[in-house]
Amino acid sequence: MSAIKSEITFTVHMDENQIPEAIQWNAEGTEDKGVCDAAFLTIWDKKEKNTLKIDLWTKDMMVEDMQMFFHQMLLSMSDTYKRATGDEKLSVEIREFALALGEKMGLIRKNEG
């Protein structure tokens, strides 16, 4: 049985000060591709038992959009944590934290989430 392989690429266009101006991504073998204003890539290094990360955002990324981005990432992490570990209790705690943070950021009204 041969392994299936897919490549995901990011192209970062930077200004003369090495600040991202545009971020493009493409997923090989799919129609998925596009332009984005922010990307957070996190990789687990099994050997080092450590997280490696790349955090990129364009200089045009608005603070309000970054707040929504963080809020949605945390909500997504709650779902991913539940799928990966089966631990619904901690998944709910992550979701509750994300909703409370969303309230503090002014993204959602109390009891809306």
C-alpha positions as CSV (number, residue, x, y, z in Angstrom):
1,M,0.0,0.0,0.0
2,S,1.5,3.3,-1.0
3,A,1.3,6.3,1.3
4,I,-0.8,9.3,0.2
5,K,1.1,12.6,0.3
6,S,-0.2,16.2,0.2
7,E,1.8,19.4,0.4
8,I,0.6,22.6,1.9
9,T,2.7,25.7,1.0
10,F,2.7,29.3,2.3
11,T,4.2,32.1,0.4
12,V,4.9,35.2,2.4
13,H,5.5,38.5,0.6
14,M,7.5,40.9,2.8
15,D,8.4,44.6,2.6
16,E,11.9,46.0,2.9
17,N,11.7,45.7,6.7
18,Q,10.9,41.9,6.6
19,I,7.3,42.6,7.7
20,P,4.7,40.4,5.9
21,E,2.6,42.3,3.4
22,A,0.7,39.4,2.0
23,I,0.3,35.6,2.8
24,Q,-0.8,33.1,0.2
25,W,-1.4,29.4,0.8
26,N,-2.1,26.4,-1.4
27,A,-3.0,22.8,-0.6
28,E,-1.7,20.4,-3.2
29,G,-4.2,18.1,-4.8
30,T,-7.2,20.2,-3.8
31,E,-8.9,23.3,-5.1
32,D,-8.0,25.0,-1.8
33,K,-5.9,28.1,-2.1
34,G,-6.1,31.7,-1.2
35,V,-4.8,34.8,0.5
36,C,-4.9,35.3,4.2
37,D,-4.0,38.0,6.7
38,A,-2.7,35.7,9.4
39,A,-1.5,32.2,9.9
40,F,-0.5,30.4,13.1
41,L,1.2,27.0,12.4
42,T,2.0,24.8,15.4
43,I,4.0,21.6,15.1
44,W,4.6,19.0,17.9
45,D,8.3,17.9,18.0
46,K,8.0,14.4,19.5
47,K,11.7,14.0,20.1
48,E,12.1,17.3,22.0
49,K,8.6,17.1,23.5
50,N,8.2,20.7,22.5
51,T,6.0,22.9,20.3
52,L,7.4,24.7,17.3
53,K,5.4,27.5,15.9
54,I,5.3,30.1,13.2
55,D,3.1,33.1,13.8
56,L,2.6,35.4,10.8
57,W,0.2,38.3,10.2
58,T,0.3,41.1,7.6
59,K,0.9,44.7,8.6
60,D,-2.7,45.4,7.4
61,M,-4.3,42.9,9.9
62,M,-6.7,44.9,12.0
63,V,-6.7,44.5,15.8
64,E,-10.4,43.6,15.7
65,D,-9.8,40.9,13.1
66,M,-6.9,39.5,15.2
67,Q,-9.2,39.3,18.2
68,M,-11.8,37.4,16.2
69,F,-9.0,35.1,14.9
70,F,-7.8,34.3,18.4
71,H,-11.3,33.7,19.6
72,Q,-12.2,31.4,16.8
73,M,-8.8,29.5,17.1
74,L,-9.6,28.9,20.8
75,L,-13.1,27.6,20.0
76,S,-11.6,25.4,17.3
77,M,-8.9,24.1,19.8
78,S,-11.7,23.0,22.1
79,D,-13.2,20.9,19.4
80,T,-9.9,19.5,18.3
81,Y,-8.9,18.7,21.9
82,K,-12.1,16.7,22.4
83,R,-11.6,14.8,19.2
84,A,-7.9,14.1,20.0
85,T,-8.3,13.1,23.6
86,G,-11.9,12.2,24.2
87,D,-11.8,14.5,27.2
88,E,-15.1,16.3,27.0
89,K,-14.8,18.0,30.4
90,L,-11.6,19.8,29.6
91,S,-12.9,20.6,26.1
92,V,-15.9,22.4,27.7
93,E,-13.5,24.3,30.0
94,I,-11.5,25.5,27.0
95,R,-14.7,26.5,25.2
96,E,-15.9,28.4,28.3
97,F,-12.6,30.2,28.5
98,A,-12.9,31.1,24.8
99,L,-16.4,32.5,25.3
100,A,-15.3,34.5,28.4
101,L,-12.4,35.9,26.5
102,G,-14.8,36.7,23.6
103,E,-16.9,38.7,26.0
104,K,-13.9,40.6,27.4
105,M,-12.9,41.4,23.8
106,G,-16.3,42.7,23.1
107,L,-16.9,40.1,20.4
108,I,-19.9,38.5,22.0
109,R,-22.5,39.5,24.5
110,K,-22.8,37.6,27.8
111,N,-24.6,34.3,27.4
112,E,-24.6,34.7,23.6
113,G,-21.9,32.0,22.8
